């Protein structure tokens, strides 16, 4: 049970990081 929650948390963190990276990249292109 605990491992499953950890794995889910990791996945959410990973997706959030990817989303933030994409957002940052998009903002950078808009400024150009």
C-alpha positions, 0 to 999 in steps of 0.5 A, spaced: 500 500 500 505 504 502 509 503 495 503 504 491 502 511 494 509 512 493 509 510 486 503 514 484 506 520 488 513 520 484 509 519 477 505 526 479 511 529 481 514 527 474 508 529 470 508 536 474 516 537 472 515 536 465 509 540 465 513 546 468 518 545 463 514 545 457 510 551 460 517 555 461 519 553 454 513 556 451 513 562 455 520 563 453 518 562 445 513 567 446 518 572 449 522 571 443 
